Amino acid sequence: MIYGLPERLRGLRKKCGISQREAAKRVGIAPTTISGYERGERTPDVLTVLKFSYVYNCSVDYLLGKSRENDSHIYIDITELSEEQRKVIDELVKVMKQ
């Protein structure tokens, strides 16, 4: 078991306002598996931890206890956007950071 992982998973799921069933659907595992992770009876593999980070919009470091705070970074998949669309997003982010 990874220290603190069950509490982090449960807390993030509740913060997102989703049920264990919905979390399981989004991660692609059984609801009983989610329950096992949240009770500390099971430990997710690396790929599942990565999936949780996408579902709960947090870093893997936070889930694994390496970071004490959940970062507020937003990760957006832009792989299917054109180069022009990517430049627009990049410029928008630069303006918003000012």
C-alpha positions as CSV (number, residue, x, y, z in Angstrom):
1,M,0.0,0.0,0.0
2,I,1.1,3.5,-0.8
3,Y,0.9,5.7,2.4
4,G,-2.0,8.2,2.1
5,L,-3.2,7.0,-1.3
6,P,-6.6,5.6,-0.1
7,E,-7.4,8.9,1.5
8,R,-6.3,11.0,-1.4
9,L,-8.3,8.9,-3.9
10,R,-11.4,9.0,-1.7
11,G,-11.0,12.8,-1.1
12,L,-10.5,13.6,-4.8
13,R,-13.4,11.5,-5.9
14,K,-15.7,13.3,-3.4
15,K,-14.3,16.7,-4.4
16,C,-15.2,15.8,-8.0
17,G,-18.7,14.9,-6.8
18,I,-18.7,11.4,-8.5
19,S,-19.6,8.0,-7.2
20,Q,-17.3,5.0,-7.0
21,R,-19.2,3.6,-9.9
22,E,-18.6,6.7,-12.1
23,A,-14.9,6.8,-11.1
24,A,-14.6,3.2,-12.0
25,K,-16.2,3.8,-15.4
26,R,-13.9,6.7,-16.1
27,V,-10.8,4.8,-15.1
28,G,-11.9,1.6,-16.8
29,I,-12.0,-0.7,-13.8
30,A,-14.7,-2.4,-11.6
31,P,-16.4,-0.4,-8.8
32,T,-15.3,-3.0,-6.3
33,T,-11.7,-2.3,-7.3
34,I,-12.2,1.4,-6.6
35,S,-13.6,0.5,-3.2
36,G,-10.5,-1.7,-2.5
37,Y,-8.2,1.2,-3.4
38,E,-10.0,3.6,-1.2
39,R,-10.0,1.2,1.8
40,G,-6.3,0.4,1.3
41,E,-6.9,-3.2,0.6
42,R,-5.5,-3.0,-3.0
43,T,-2.8,-0.9,-4.6
44,P,-3.2,0.3,-8.2
45,D,-0.6,-0.3,-10.8
46,V,1.3,2.6,-12.5
47,L,-1.1,2.9,-15.4
48,T,-4.1,3.0,-13.1
49,V,-2.5,5.8,-11.0
50,L,-1.9,7.7,-14.2
51,K,-5.5,7.3,-15.2
52,F,-6.6,8.5,-11.8
53,S,-4.5,11.6,-12.3
54,Y,-6.4,12.4,-15.5
55,V,-9.8,11.7,-14.0
56,Y,-9.2,13.8,-10.9
57,N,-7.0,16.4,-12.6
58,C,-4.1,16.1,-10.3
59,S,-0.5,15.1,-10.5
60,V,0.8,11.6,-10.0
61,D,3.2,13.1,-7.5
62,Y,0.2,14.2,-5.4
63,L,-1.4,10.8,-5.6
64,L,1.8,9.0,-4.6
65,G,2.4,11.4,-1.7
66,K,5.5,13.0,-3.2
67,S,3.7,16.4,-3.2
68,R,1.7,17.4,-0.2
69,E,-0.6,19.7,-2.2
70,N,-2.7,19.0,-5.2
71,D,-1.4,21.2,-7.9
72,S,-3.9,23.3,-9.9
73,H,-2.4,22.7,-13.3
74,I,-4.8,21.9,-16.1
75,Y,-3.7,19.4,-18.7
76,I,-5.3,19.6,-22.1
77,D,-4.8,17.1,-24.9
78,I,-4.0,19.2,-27.9
79,T,-2.6,16.5,-30.1
80,E,-5.4,16.6,-32.6
81,L,-5.3,20.4,-33.0
82,S,-3.6,22.2,-35.9
83,E,-0.4,24.1,-35.5
84,E,-2.3,27.4,-35.8
85,Q,-4.8,26.3,-33.0
86,R,-1.8,25.3,-30.8
87,K,-0.3,28.8,-31.3
88,V,-3.6,30.5,-30.3
89,I,-3.8,28.4,-27.1
90,D,-0.1,29.2,-26.3
91,E,-0.7,32.9,-26.8
92,L,-3.9,32.8,-24.7
93,V,-2.0,31.1,-21.8
94,K,0.8,33.7,-22.0
95,V,-1.7,36.6,-21.8
96,M,-3.5,35.0,-18.9
97,K,-0.3,34.5,-16.9
98,Q,0.5,38.3,-17.1
